[in-house]
Amino acid sequence: MKFLASLLNGLHNTIGISTPPPDKVVLAAAIWVGSALFILAVLFILLQYII
């Protein structure tokens, strides 16, 4: 959990947004992963139309 919290703190500080409280770290990580997977899925679908 400490690794996940420090990873999220670094990510949020790099982007310049506020960091989540310690009890919301897992939720914030799930949102980041879900967003990244959604973006990759949409890009893959769009790539299929190009090829």
N, C-alpha and C positions, 0 to 999 in steps of 0.2 A: 504494500500500500504506500509505503514511503517513496519507493521508486516512481510509482504512478503519480503521486502528488508532486514530486520534484519535476517530472517530465511535463506535467500540465502547467506548473508554474513557469517553467522555461518557455513553453509554447505561448502562454498568455503574455508573458513579459516581452517576448519577441514581437508579437503582433501589436501589443500596446493596449490590451484590454484587461479588465480586472480579473483577478484569480478567484476561483470558487472557494467557499469555505471548506474546511476539511471533511465535513460530513457529506458534501456534495461532489466529491472528487470522482467517485465511480460513475455518477450520473453524467458529469461533464465529459468524462472519457468516453462513455457510451455514445453521447451526442456527437463528439468529434469523429469517432469511428463510423457511426451510422451515416454521418454527412459525407465522409470520404467515400464510403462504399456506394452511396447513392450517386455521387458525382461520377465515379468510375463506371457505374452501370449505365448511366445516361450517355457518357462518352463512348462506351462500347456499342451501345445501340445505334448511336449516330454514325459510328465508324462502319457499321454493317451496311448502312445506306450508301456510303461512299464507295465501298468496294464492290 
